[in-house]
Amino acid sequence: MTKKMVFKRVVFLIMITLFLLSTGVSLSTGKQLIKVNSEVKKNSVQGDLDPLVDLKVTVAIKEIRALDSIDKFSNPDFYLKIFIDGVEHVSPIWFNRKYVETDWCVTQDVPDNKEFINITIQLWDWNDGRDKLCDISRNYQMEPDSHEVNLFYSLKTAHWMGDDYIWSEPVLSDPSGYGRLNGCDDNSIYENDRDCELLFDIYQTDFDGDEIPYWTEVNVYGTDPTVNDKGRDDDHDGVPIEWEFKWGHHFAMVSYNPPRWADRWDYDPFIWEDHKNLDPDEDGLDNVEEYLTSKWGSDPFRKDIFLEVDRMEIGPNGEGAYVPELSKELLRDAFSRHNIRIHINEGWPGGGEIIPFDVNTSDRELQEFYFNYFL
């Protein structure tokens, strides 16, 4: 066989591999729920997707962070435009703030028989009639100048896809993580492109409050949609049903024309999986630890670093010092640009503590501090 023929065969195999990956063939080693094999389309479906409640979709904003210089002479004046099923919602303006932590959210009534709800998120900098759109998008291939984010939210599964999504395979995963947007993902990390970071969540009304929608409970899990299942761990693998539900689903494209998507379930809450030894993002936190730290924003498919800060209390004459807030923000900025979330623990349960003031610390006292506060 000539070298030319070998080269052609290698190229052919690479093209086939890329084609299979791009069509959404799941290579996950996790068990998929056999119950779910129905394909879904971006249109209306027959019947009420949740007969227990009137379906409403909520987009909740958690944090906004400027990763570039937005205004020349001041901090940004951020505000949001969010479109849910075509209806526009505008947030208040957060004046002169580079970092915004907020619980602002918006809720929209949606058709109960329409599976996919279109959602668009735009982050703006207010400039008295000369507002500028900030970059939170990763569309560097199809729309390199697009700064907004477009999502398709499923009322069946309470998951979304589009410019933000979950995928368990590292080669196809969303680098910024699920529920997190990063303008640097369009390869503008070393350019001033008004790049920003935005953390958000999307959810819908749910009768029993366990955040697992009616359709999934009835057609996938076989659980009671009137009973809150939070905390259940039927398979005793160390993570409860609500965590496996949130992080164990992705959409796989099964047809391009017309576009059709299928639900794929990588984690099964009723079959034991070795979450204690699963670490898909290779950040040193296994899935059980990712669950335990999920209340602070960890993502099993995006790297997280948890930094504990213990400090000595201020002395009677003002001796000592605290870590400045701006220093912590600059640290977060540096990691955020590279899609690593650093979480600084200064007082969470079991975390950072205030060490009693000691004007002169001997070697023995230092060792006691180590064993009493750092281990």
C-alpha positions in Angstrom: 0.0 0.0 0.0 1.5 3.4 -1.0 2.0 6.2 1.4 -0.5 8.3 -0.5 -3.2 5.6 0.0 -2.4 5.3 3.7 -2.7 9.1 4.1 -6.1 9.1 2.4 -7.4 6.3 4.7 -6.2 8.2 7.8 -7.9 11.4 6.6 -11.1 9.4 5.8 -11.1 7.9 9.3 -10.6 11.4 10.9 -13.4 12.8 8.9 -15.8 10.0 9.9 -14.9 10.5 13.5 -15.5 14.2 13.4 -18.8 13.6 11.6 -20.0 11.2 14.2 -19.1 13.6 17.0 -20.8 16.5 15.2 -24.0 14.6 14.7 -24.4 14.1 18.5 -23.6 10.4 18.8 -23.2 9.9 22.5 -19.9 8.3 23.5 -20.7 8.6 27.2 -19.8 5.7 29.5 -22.7 6.5 31.7 -25.8 4.4 31.6 -28.6 6.0 29.6 -32.2 5.7 30.7 -33.8 3.2 28.4 -37.2 4.8 28.8 -36.2 7.9 26.9 -35.8 7.4 23.2 -38.3 9.9 21.8 -37.0 12.5 19.5 -38.0 16.2 20.0 -38.5 19.0 17.6 -38.5 22.8 17.9 -42.2 23.1 17.6 -45.4 22.5 19.5 -46.3 19.1 20.9 -49.6 17.6 21.6 -51.2 18.2 25.0 -50.4 20.0 28.2 -46.8 19.3 29.3 -47.8 19.9 32.9 -51.4 19.6 33.8 -50.7 20.4 37.5 -49.6 24.1 37.0 -49.7 27.0 34.5 -46.2 26.9 33.1 -44.0 29.9 33.5 -40.3 30.2 32.8 -37.9 32.2 35.0 -34.4 33.5 34.0 -32.4 34.3 37.1 -29.2 36.3 37.0 -26.6 35.6 39.7 -23.5 37.5 38.8 -22.0 39.8 36.1 -18.3 40.4 35.8 -16.4 42.7 33.4 -13.3 40.9 32.0 -12.3 43.8 29.8 -12.2 47.5 30.0 -15.8 48.5 29.1 -15.8 52.3 29.8 -12.8 54.5 29.3 -13.2 56.7 32.3 -15.4 54.7 34.8 -16.7 51.3 35.7 -19.5 49.9 33.5 -23.2 50.7 33.9 -24.6 47.2 33.3 -28.1 46.3 32.4 -29.8 43.3 30.7 -32.3 42.7 28.0 -33.9 39.2 28.2 -36.3 37.9 25.6 -38.5 35.0 26.6 -40.7 33.6 23.9 -40.4 36.9 22.1 -41.3 39.1 25.0 -38.7 41.6 26.1 -37.7 42.2 29.7 -35.2 44.9 30.8 -33.3 44.9 34.1 -32.5 47.9 36.3 -29.1 49.6 35.6 -26.3 48.8 37.9 -24.4 52.1 37.8 -20.6 52.2 37.9 -20.0 48.6 38.9 -17.5 46.3 37.4 -18.7 43.3 39.5 -22.4 42.7 40.2 -23.8 40.1 42.4 -27.6 40.1 42.2 -30.8 38.0 42.6 -32.6 39.8 39.8 -34.9 37.5 37.8 -37.7 37.8 35.3 -40.7 35.4 34.8 -42.8 34.9 31.7 -46.0 32.9 31.1 -45.4 30.5 28.2 -47.7 28.1 26.2 -48.1 24.8 28.1 -48.1 22.8 24.9 -44.9 24.2 23.3 -41.8 22.2 24.2 -39.0 24.6 23.3 -39.0 28.2 24.4 -36.7 30.7 22.7 -34.6 32.8 25.1 -32.1 35.5 24.2 -29.8 37.2 26.7 -28.1 40.5 26.0 -25.8 42.4 28.4 -25.5 46.1 27.8 -23.4 49.0 29.1 -25.5 52.2 29.5 -24.0 55.3 28.0 -26.8 57.9 27.9 -28.1 57.1 24.4 -24.9 55.4 23.2 -25.4 52.1 24.8 -23.0 49.3 23.9 -23.6 45.6 23.7 -21.1 43.6 25.8 -19.7 40.3 24.7 -21.0 37.1 26.5 -21.1 34.9 23.4 -18.9 32.1 22.1 -20.1 32.4 18.5 -16.7 32.7 16.8 -17.6 30.3 13.9 -21.1 31.2 12.5 -21.5 34.7 13.8 -18.1 36.2 14.9 -19.6 39.6 15.6 -22.5 38.3 17.7 -22.4 39.3 21.4 -25.8 38.0 22.5 -26.7 34.5 23.6 -29.6 32.5 22.1 -31.0 29.4 23.9 -33.7 26.9 23.5 -35.3 25.8 26.8 -37.2 22.5 27.0 -40.4 22.5 29.1 -40.1 18.7 29.1 -36.8 18.4 30.7 -36.0 21.8 32.2 -32.7 21.8 30.3 -31.5 24.2 27.5 -29.2 24.1 24.6 -27.9 26.6 22.0 -25.1 29.0 23.0 -24.9 27.4 26.4 -25.3 23.7 27.0 -24.2 20.5 28.8 -22.1 17.8 27.2 -20.4 15.0 29.1 -17.6 14.4 26.6 -14.7 16.9 27.1 -14.0 17.3 23.4 -17.5 18.7 22.8 -18.2 20.3 26.1 -19.1 24.0 26.6 -15.8 25.4 27.9 -17.4 28.0 30.1 -19.8 25.6 31.8 -23.6 25.3 32.2 -25.3 28.4 33.3 -22.2 30.5 32.7 -21.3 32.7 29.8 -17.9 34.0 28.9 -17.2 36.5 26.1 -13.6 35.3 25.9 -14.8 32.0 24.4 -14.8 33.6 20.9 -11.0 33.7 21.1 -10.9 37.3 22.1 -9.2 36.7 25.4 -6.2 38.9 24.5 -8.3 41.6 22.8 -10.5 44.3 24.2 -13.8 43.1 22.9 -16.0 44.2 25.9 -15.8 40.6 27.2 -17.9 39.8 30.3 -18.8 36.8 32.4 -22.4 36.2 33.3 -23.8 33.5 35.7 -27.5 32.6 35.4 -30.1 29.9 35.8 -33.4 29.0 34.0 -36.2 27.1 35.6 -40.0 26.6 35.4 -43.0 26.3 37.7 -43.1 22.9 39.3 -45.9 21.6 41.4 -43.9 19.6 44.0 -40.9 22.0 44.0 -38.2 19.4 43.4 -37.2 21.2 40.1 -37.8 18.0 38.1 -40.6 18.8 35.6 -43.8 16.9 35.3 -43.0 15.4 31.9 -39.6 14.0 33.1 -41.1 12.6 36.3 -43.9 10.8 34.5 -42.2 9.7 31.3 -38.6 9.2 32.3 -38.2 8.6 36.0 -41.6 7.1 36.9 -41.8 9.2 40.0 -44.8 11.0 41.5 -45.0 14.6 40.2 -46.9 15.7 43.3 -44.2 14.5 45.8 -40.9 16.4 46.3 -38.1 14.0 45.5 -35.2 16.2 46.6 -32.6 14.2 48.6 -33.6 10.8 47.3 -30.6 8.5 46.5 -32.3 5.3 45.5 -29.1 3.8 44.0 -26.9 4.8 47.0 -24.1 6.2 44.9 -23.6 9.3 47.0 -25.5 11.9 44.9 -29.2 12.6 45.0 -31.7 12.4 42.2 -31.9 16.2 41.6 -28.1 16.4 41.0 -28.1 13.5 38.6 -31.1 15.0 36.9 -29.5 18.4 36.4 -26.1 17.2 35.3 -26.9 13.9 33.7 -28.8 15.1 30.6 -27.8 16.4 27.1 -29.4 16.9 23.8 -28.1 14.9 20.8 -28.9 15.9 17.2 -30.3 13.0 15.3 -31.3 14.7 12.1 -30.2 17.9 10.3 -33.1 18.4 7.9 -35.4 18.8 9.5 -33.5 19.5 12.7 -34.4 16.9 15.4 -33.0 16.4 18.8 -33.1 13.5 21.2 -32.9 13.5 25.0 -29.8 11.6 26.3 -29.5 10.7 29.9 -25.9 10.0 31.0 -26.7 9.5 34.7 -29.4 7.3 36.0 -30.6 8.0 39.5 -31.9 4.5 39.9 -28.7 2.6 38.8 -25.5 2.8 40.9 -22.7 4.8 39.2 -19.2 5.2 40.5 -19.5 9.0 41.2 -16.8 8.8 43.8 -14.3 8.1 41.1 -15.9 10.1 38.2 -14.2 13.5 37.5 -15.1 14.4 34.0 -13.6 17.9 34.1 -10.4 16.6 35.8 -10.3 19.4 38.4 -9.6 17.0 41.3 -13.2 17.1 42.6 -15.0 13.8 42.0 -18.8 13.9 41.4 -19.7 13.4 45.0 -17.5 16.4 45.9 -19.0 18.4 43.1 -22.4 17.7 44.5 -21.3 18.7 48.0 -20.0 22.0 46.7 -22.8 22.6 44.2 -24.4 25.2 46.6 -21.4 27.4 45.9 -21.5 27.0 42.2 -19.4 24.0 41.2 -19.8 22.5 37.8 -18.7 18.8 37.1 -17.9 19.7 33.5 -15.9 22.9 34.1 -12.9 23.3 36.4 -13.4 24.7 39.9 -10.9 25.7 42.5 -11.9 26.1 46.1 -9.6 28.4 48.1 -9.9 28.5 51.9 -8.7 31.7 53.6 -8.0 31.7 57.3 -6.8 34.9 58.9 -5.8 36.2 62.3 -8.2 38.6 64.0 -7.3 42.3 64.3 -5.3 43.0 67.4 -6.1 45.6 70.1 -4.0 48.3 68.5 -5.2 47.5 64.9 -2.4 45.0 64.1 -3.0 42.6 61.3 -4.7 42.8 57.9 -7.4 41.3 55.8 -7.2 40.2 52.1 -8.5 43.3 50.2 -11.7 42.7 48.2 -10.2 44.0 45.0 -7.3 41.5 45.3 -9.8 38.7 45.4 -11.7 40.1 42.4 -8.5 40.4 40.4 -7.7 36.8 41.2 -11.2 35.7 40.1 -10.8 37.7 36.8 -7.6 36.0 35.9 -9.1 32.5 36.3 -12.5 33.4 34.8 -10.9 34.4 31.5 -9.6 30.8 31.2 -13.0 29.2 32.3 -11.7 28.2 35.8 -14.0 29.3 38.6 -12.2 30.1 41.8 -14.3 30.1 44.9 -12.8 31.9 47.9 -14.0 30.4 51.2 -13.8 32.9 54.1 -16.4 31.5 56.4 -18.6 28.8 54.8 -19.5 25.8 57.0 -16.2 24.0 57.7 -14.2 26.7 55.8 -12.3 29.9 56.5 -12.0 30.9 60.1 -10.8 33.8 62.2 -7.7 32.7 64.2 -7.3 34.3 67.7 -4.9 37.3 67.7 -1.4 36.4 69.0 1.3 39.2 69.1 4.2 36.7 69.1 3.6 33.3 67.6 6.1 30.5 68.6 6.8 27.5 66.5 4.7 25.4 68.8 1.8 27.8 68.6 2.1 27.9 64.8 1.9 24.1 64.7 -1.2 24.2 66.9 -2.8 26.8 64.5 -2.1 24.4 61.7 -3.8 21.4 63.3 -6.7 23.4 64.8 -7.6 25.7 61.8 -6.1 24.4 58.6 -6.8 20.7 58.7 
